[in-house]
Amino acid sequence: MGNIGLLFTFILTAATAWIGFSRFRMRLDNSWPLFYYLGLVIYLNTYDFVLNPYVVYVAVVCALLLRFEFMNERLVFFVRIIEVSALTHIGYRMISAMFAA
């Protein structure tokens, strides 16, 4: 991974932390998480063996459910917990990839 890859990893790690910390305060119809996940999927397809694709796609599905579905409060809370758990794993893997390079 070159300098551009490390910079992209750092930016996505910071965005991961921001999405993870603000997910419970953010409105459900906010579109910023979808732009983050677009960058994350591009990163996943560019750099192999850094992120687990299943974890990334679970987080993407959770974000899409929160953005485009109308669910009751308990289900919304459960989906947010799953998404934040996936974001925690993604952030850990990105930080370990930055320090390994």
N, CA, C and O atoms as a DFTB+ gen file, in Angstrom:
404 C
 N C O
     1  1       0.865      -1.165       0.000
     2  2       0.000       0.000       0.000
     3  2       0.909       1.224       0.000
     4  3       1.771       1.361       0.868
     5  1       0.721       2.096      -0.952
     6  2       1.544       3.292      -1.079
     7  2       1.031       4.430      -0.225
     8  3       0.193       4.246       0.658
     9  1       1.556       5.614      -0.512
    10  2       1.170       6.794       0.262
    11  2      -0.298       7.162       0.074
    12  3      -0.967       7.569       1.023
    13  1      -0.791       7.019      -1.138
    14  2      -2.206       7.317      -1.401
    15  2      -3.090       6.339      -0.642
    16  3      -4.119       6.727      -0.089
    17  1      -2.697       5.087      -0.614
    18  2      -3.460       4.080       0.123
    19  2      -3.475       4.354       1.617
    20  3      -4.506       4.197       2.272
    21  1      -2.327       4.766       2.158
    22  2      -2.283       5.102       3.584
    23  2      -3.125       6.331       3.904
    24  3      -3.790       6.386       4.938
    25  1      -3.092       7.320       3.004
    26  2      -3.920       8.516       3.217
    27  2      -5.405       8.165       3.146
    28  3      -6.197       8.630       3.966
    29  1      -5.776       7.350       2.174
    30  2      -7.173       6.930       2.038
    31  2      -7.603       6.103       3.253
    32  3      -8.734       6.221       3.724
    33  1      -6.687       5.262       3.756
    34  2      -6.975       4.474       4.951
    35  2      -7.175       5.369       6.160
    36  3      -8.086       5.146       6.957
    37  1      -6.322       6.390       6.301
    38  2      -6.459       7.317       7.429
    39  2      -7.762       8.099       7.361
    40  3      -8.441       8.267       8.374
    41  1      -8.114       8.576       6.173
    42  2      -9.361       9.337       6.016
    43  2     -10.564       8.451       6.321
    44  3     -11.493       8.888       7.000
    45  1     -10.559       7.221       5.831
    46  2     -11.678       6.315       6.107
    47  2     -11.721       5.894       7.571
    48  3     -12.803       5.653       8.106
    49  1     -10.568       5.800       8.229
    50  2     -10.559       5.485       9.658
    51  2     -11.171       6.615      10.466
    52  3     -11.943       6.373      11.394
    53  1     -10.831       7.846      10.120
    54  2     -11.428       8.997      10.804
    55  2     -12.930       9.064      10.535
    56  3     -13.708       9.364      11.440
    57  1     -13.340       8.787       9.298
    58  2     -14.768       8.787       8.968
    59  2     -15.500       7.654       9.673
    60  3     -16.660       7.808      10.058
    61  1     -14.831       6.516       9.846
    62  2     -15.423       5.397      10.568
    63  2     -15.687       5.776      12.015
    64  3     -16.752       5.481      12.557
    65  1     -14.715       6.431      12.637
    66  2     -14.896       6.873      14.024
    67  2     -16.020       7.895      14.114
    68  3     -16.822       7.852      15.048
    69  1     -16.088       8.820      13.149
    70  2     -17.136       9.842      13.179
    71  2     -18.524       9.213      13.015
    72  3     -19.451       9.562      13.746
    73  1     -18.670       8.296      12.068
    74  2     -19.961       7.633      11.854
    75  2     -20.335       6.811      13.084
    76  3     -21.484       6.836      13.525
    77  1     -19.372       6.087      13.631
    78  2     -19.646       5.236      14.793
    79  2     -20.076       6.030      16.017
    80  3     -20.999       5.627      16.726
    81  1     -19.410       7.165      16.272
    82  2     -19.749       7.961      17.449
    83  2     -21.035       8.767      17.275
    84  3     -21.746       9.020      18.247
    85  1     -21.330       9.164      16.058
    86  2     -22.504      10.015      15.858
    87  2     -23.736       9.245      15.388
    88  3     -24.773       9.860      15.137
    89  1     -23.657       7.929      15.261
    90  2     -24.776       7.163      14.715
    91  2     -26.017       7.218      15.594
    92  3     -27.134       7.172      15.079
    93  1     -25.848       7.316      16.897
    94  2     -27.012       7.344      17.781
    95  2     -27.598       8.738      17.922
    96  3     -28.720       8.885      18.408
    97  1     -26.863       9.770      17.508
    98  2     -27.386      11.141      17.564
    99  2     -27.865      11.638      16.210
   100  3     -28.591      12.629      16.125
   101  1     -27.459      10.951      15.156
   102  2     -27.752      11.370      13.795
   103  2     -29.190      11.027      13.414
   104  3     -29.737      10.018      13.858
   105  1     -29.791      11.871      12.593
   106  2     -31.114      11.553      12.064
   107  2     -31.018      10.354      11.131
   108  3     -29.990      10.142      10.488
   109  1     -32.075       9.583      11.057
   110  2     -32.058       8.366      10.240
   111  2     -32.022       8.650       8.752
   112  3     -31.502       7.839       7.986
   113  1     -32.566       9.788       8.319
   114  2     -32.614      10.079       6.893
   115  2     -31.408      10.881       6.407
   116  3     -31.456      11.473       5.329
   117  1     -30.338      10.905       7.182
   118  2     -29.111      11.585       6.800
   119  2     -28.384      10.767       5.736
   120  3     -28.284       9.546       5.858
   121  1     -27.877      11.424       4.698
   122  2     -27.242      10.712       3.592
   123  2     -25.722      10.616       3.706
   124  3     -25.097       9.935       2.894
   125  1     -25.112      11.273       4.683
   126  2     -23.656      11.213       4.810
   127  2     -23.125       9.806       5.040
   128  3     -22.086       9.468       4.473
   129  1     -23.783       8.961       5.842
   130  2     -23.262       7.591       5.968
   131  2     -23.231       6.826       4.651
   132  3     -22.372       5.965       4.462
   133  1     -24.145       7.121       3.743
   134  2     -24.143       6.414       2.462
   135  2     -22.935       6.805       1.613
   136  3     -22.387       5.966       0.898
   137  1     -22.512       8.078       1.684
   138  2     -21.298       8.493       0.988
   139  2     -20.065       7.823       1.601
   140  3     -19.135       7.446       0.889
   141  1     -20.070       7.681       2.930
   142  2     -18.978       6.980       3.602
   143  2     -18.911       5.532       3.132
   144  3     -17.830       5.028       2.827
   145  1     -20.056       4.864       3.071
   146  2     -20.067       3.465       2.666
   147  2     -19.696       3.295       1.197
   148  3     -19.146       2.259       0.823
   149  1     -19.978       4.275       0.369
   150  2     -19.521       4.230      -1.017
   151  2     -17.991       4.221      -1.054
   152  3     -17.391       3.421      -1.772
   153  1     -17.365       5.106      -0.285
   154  2     -15.909       5.125      -0.210
   155  2     -15.353       3.851       0.390
   156  3     -14.296       3.375      -0.023
   157  1     -16.060       3.296       1.364
   158  2     -15.601       2.066       2.002
   159  2     -15.663       0.874       1.047
   160  3     -14.763       0.035       1.059
   161  1     -16.688       0.786       0.238
   162  2     -16.795      -0.304      -0.739
   163  2     -15.732      -0.144      -1.827
   164  3     -15.173      -1.137      -2.294
   165  1     -15.451       1.089      -2.232
   166  2     -14.369       1.319      -3.193
   167  2     -13.036       0.889      -2.587
   168  3     -12.218       0.262      -3.261
   169  1     -12.818       1.223      -1.322
   170  2     -11.598       0.810      -0.627
   171  2     -11.517      -0.713      -0.533
   172  3     -10.453      -1.296      -0.742
   173  1     -12.629      -1.347      -0.223
   174  2     -12.673      -2.806      -0.115
   175  2     -12.301      -3.466      -1.433
   176  3     -11.594      -4.473      -1.443
   177  1     -12.764      -2.916      -2.534
   178  2     -12.473      -3.508      -3.837
   179  2     -11.079      -3.140      -4.355
   180  3     -10.553      -3.816      -5.239
   181  1     -10.482      -2.080      -3.814
   182  2      -9.155      -1.669      -4.250
   183  2      -8.053      -2.417      -3.512
   184  3      -7.101      -2.890      -4.132
   185  1      -8.178      -2.528      -2.187
   186  2      -7.139      -3.153      -1.366
   187  2      -7.666      -4.469      -0.809
   188  3      -8.536      -4.485       0.062
   189  1      -7.133      -5.556      -1.314
   190  2      -7.559      -6.886      -0.898
   191  2      -6.982      -7.235       0.468
   192  3      -5.913      -6.756       0.847
   193  1      -7.686      -8.055       1.179
   194  2      -7.242      -8.658       2.442
   195  2      -7.026      -7.649       3.566
   196  3      -6.335      -7.963       4.535
   197  1      -7.586      -6.465       3.468
   198  2      -7.531      -5.519       4.586
   199  2      -8.813      -5.633       5.399
   200  3      -8.770      -5.716       6.627
   201  1      -9.934      -5.638       4.725
   202  2     -11.233      -5.704       5.391
   203  2     -11.952      -6.990       5.023
   204  3     -11.763      -7.544       3.940
   205  1     -12.777      -7.450       5.947
   206  2     -13.616      -8.611       5.689
   207  2     -14.843      -8.142       4.908
   208  3     -15.593      -7.300       5.403
   209  1     -15.064      -8.662       3.707
   210  2     -16.195      -8.179       2.905
   211  2     -17.548      -8.422       3.566
   212  3     -18.464      -7.615       3.401
   213  1     -17.691      -9.508       4.306
   214  2     -18.968      -9.785       4.948
   215  2     -19.304      -8.732       6.001
   216  3     -20.457      -8.321       6.121
   217  1     -18.317      -8.302       6.750
   218  2     -18.547      -7.281       7.772
   219  2     -18.912      -5.953       7.112
   220  3     -19.803      -5.244       7.580
   221  1     -18.224      -5.625       6.030
   222  2     -18.520      -4.369       5.329
   223  2     -19.934      -4.396       4.763
   224  3     -20.667      -3.413       4.874
   225  1     -20.316      -5.504       4.163
   226  2     -21.645      -5.559       3.560
   227  2     -22.758      -5.645       4.598
   228  3     -23.872      -5.194       4.331
   229  1     -22.494      -6.206       5.759
   230  2     -23.474      -6.158       6.853
   231  2     -23.677      -4.712       7.299
   232  3     -24.805      -4.285       7.545
   233  1     -22.591      -3.968       7.401
   234  2     -22.706      -2.560       7.782
   235  2     -23.444      -1.749       6.713
   236  3     -24.232      -0.862       7.040
   237  1     -23.190      -2.050       5.445
   238  2     -23.887      -1.352       4.357
   239  2     -25.384      -1.652       4.402
   240  3     -26.202      -0.745       4.247
   241  1     -25.741      -2.904       4.611
   242  2     -27.167      -3.271       4.690
   243  2     -27.826      -2.588       5.886
   244  3     -28.959      -2.118       5.784
   245  1     -27.129      -2.532       7.010
   246  2     -27.687      -1.841       8.181
   247  2     -27.905      -0.358       7.889
   248  3     -28.935       0.203       8.263
   249  1     -26.939       0.278       7.221
   250  2     -27.094       1.694       6.877
   251  2     -28.253       1.906       5.914
   252  3     -28.998       2.878       6.043
   253  1     -28.409       1.007       4.955
   254  2     -29.528       1.129       4.024
   255  2     -30.861       0.893       4.720
   256  3     -31.844       1.569       4.416
   257  1     -30.907      -0.054       5.645
   258  2     -32.139      -0.266       6.412
   259  2     -32.494       0.963       7.232
   260  3     -33.659       1.352       7.305
   261  1     -31.497       1.567       7.845
   262  2     -31.766       2.760       8.658
   263  2     -32.170       3.942       7.793
   264  3     -32.967       4.775       8.224
   265  1     -31.641       4.030       6.596
   266  2     -31.924       5.177       5.739
   267  2     -33.256       5.064       5.029
   268  3     -33.976       6.056       4.911
   269  1     -33.603       3.874       4.551
   270  2     -34.755       3.762       3.660
   271  2     -35.940       2.991       4.224
   272  3     -36.925       2.813       3.507
   273  1     -35.899       2.533       5.448
   274  2     -37.021       1.793       6.019
   275  2     -37.594       2.549       7.211
   276  3     -36.919       3.350       7.857
   277  1     -38.845       2.267       7.473
   278  2     -39.497       2.811       8.657
   279  2     -39.740       1.652       9.609
   280  3     -40.610       0.810       9.383
   281  1     -38.950       1.625      10.682
   282  2     -39.025       0.526      11.641
   283  2     -39.367       1.095      13.005
   284  3     -39.257       2.300      13.232
   285  1     -39.788       0.211      13.921
   286  2     -40.060       0.688      15.270
   287  2     -38.739       0.942      15.997
   288  3     -37.673       0.581      15.500
   289  1     -38.816       1.563      17.172
   290  2     -37.625       2.020      17.881
   291  2     -36.720       0.873      18.318
   292  3     -35.497       1.007      18.277
   293  1     -37.294      -0.243      18.734
   294  2     -36.474      -1.369      19.173
   295  2     -35.650      -1.942      18.031
   296  3     -34.465      -2.230      18.196
   297  1     -36.269      -2.104      16.889
   298  2     -35.559      -2.641      15.734
   299  2     -34.497      -1.666      15.233
   300  3     -33.412      -2.084      14.827
   301  1     -34.800      -0.379      15.258
   302  2     -33.821       0.638      14.875
   303  2     -32.616       0.582      15.811
   304  3     -31.477       0.667      15.352
   305  1     -32.849       0.442      17.104
   306  2     -31.763       0.357      18.069
   307  2     -30.908      -0.887      17.818
   308  3     -29.680      -0.813      17.876
   309  1     -31.542      -2.022      17.541
   310  2     -30.826      -3.256      17.263
   311  2     -29.975      -3.136      15.996
   312  3     -28.829      -3.584      15.981
   313  1     -30.517      -2.543      14.947
   314  2     -29.775      -2.367      13.697
   315  2     -28.608      -1.408      13.908
   316  3     -27.531      -1.614      13.348
   317  1     -28.809      -0.361      14.711
   318  2     -27.706       0.561      15.016
   319  2     -26.603      -0.139      15.785
   320  3     -25.425       0.114      15.530
   321  1     -26.953      -1.015      16.721
   322  2     -25.945      -1.765      17.481
   323  2     -25.133      -2.656      16.543
   324  3     -23.909      -2.726      16.661
   325  1     -25.799      -3.330      15.622
   326  2     -25.088      -4.184      14.662
   327  2     -24.160      -3.343      13.790
   328  3     -23.022      -3.737      13.533
   329  1     -24.641      -2.189      13.334
   330  2     -23.817      -1.341      12.484
   331  2     -22.606      -0.797      13.235
   332  3     -21.503      -0.784      12.689
   333  1     -22.789      -0.354      14.461
   334  2     -21.666       0.173      15.239
   335  2     -20.670      -0.942      15.564
   336  3     -19.465      -0.693      15.610
   337  1     -21.151      -2.153      15.787
   338  2     -20.244      -3.287      15.999
   339  2     -19.414      -3.555      14.747
   340  3     -18.211      -3.800      14.837
   341  1     -20.049      -3.509      13.594
   342  2     -19.318      -3.699      12.340
   343  2     -18.331      -2.555      12.109
   344  3     -17.222      -2.784      11.627
   345  1     -18.719      -1.338      12.445
   346  2     -17.817      -0.199      12.295
   347  2     -16.619      -0.307      13.234
   348  3     -15.512       0.098      12.879
   349  1     -16.836      -0.848      14.424
   350  2     -15.725      -1.061      15.355
   351  2     -14.720      -2.041      14.768
   352  3     -13.513      -1.813      14.842
   353  1     -15.209      -3.125      14.187
   354  2     -14.324      -4.100      13.555
   355  2     -13.594      -3.477      12.360
   356  3     -12.397      -3.704      12.182
   357  1     -14.295      -2.707      11.555
   358  2     -13.690      -2.068      10.389
   359  2     -12.608      -1.083      10.836
   360  3     -11.524      -1.047      10.254
   361  1     -12.897      -0.293      11.859
   362  2     -11.903       0.649      12.361
   363  2     -10.676      -0.046      12.902
   364  3      -9.556       0.408      12.670
   365  1     -10.865      -1.148      13.623
   366  2      -9.732      -1.908      14.154
   367  2      -8.857      -2.453      13.034
   368  3      -7.630      -2.377      13.105
   369  1      -9.490      -3.005      11.996
   370  2      -8.721      -3.569      10.886
   371  2      -7.980      -2.483      10.112
   372  3      -6.864      -2.708       9.642
   373  1      -8.590      -1.312       9.977
   374  2      -7.916      -0.225       9.250
   375  2      -6.745       0.326      10.052
   376  3      -5.702       0.639       9.478
   377  1      -6.897       0.448      11.358
   378  2      -5.786       0.919      12.182
   379  2      -4.645      -0.081      12.154
   380  3      -3.480       0.305      12.059
   381  1      -4.971      -1.366      12.236
   382  2      -3.902      -2.374      12.172
   383  2      -3.245      -2.391      10.789
   384  3      -2.055      -2.692      10.686
   385  1      -3.982      -2.079       9.734
   386  2      -3.385      -2.003       8.391
   387  2      -2.468      -0.783       8.272
   388  3      -1.438      -0.846       7.601
   389  1      -2.836       0.317       8.915
   390  2      -1.967       1.493       8.875
   391  2      -0.663       1.259       9.597
   392  3       0.393       1.674       9.120
   393  1      -0.717       0.593      10.754
   394  2       0.516       0.356      11.510
   395  2       1.339      -0.776      10.944
   396  3       2.532      -0.867      11.232
   397  1       0.740      -1.643      10.146
   398  2       1.496      -2.733       9.545
   399  2       2.276      -2.268       8.316
   400  3       3.259      -2.894       7.919
   401  1       1.826      -1.164       7.722
   402  2       2.473      -0.696       6.479
   403  2       3.711       0.094       6.723
   404  3       4.352       0.547       5.775
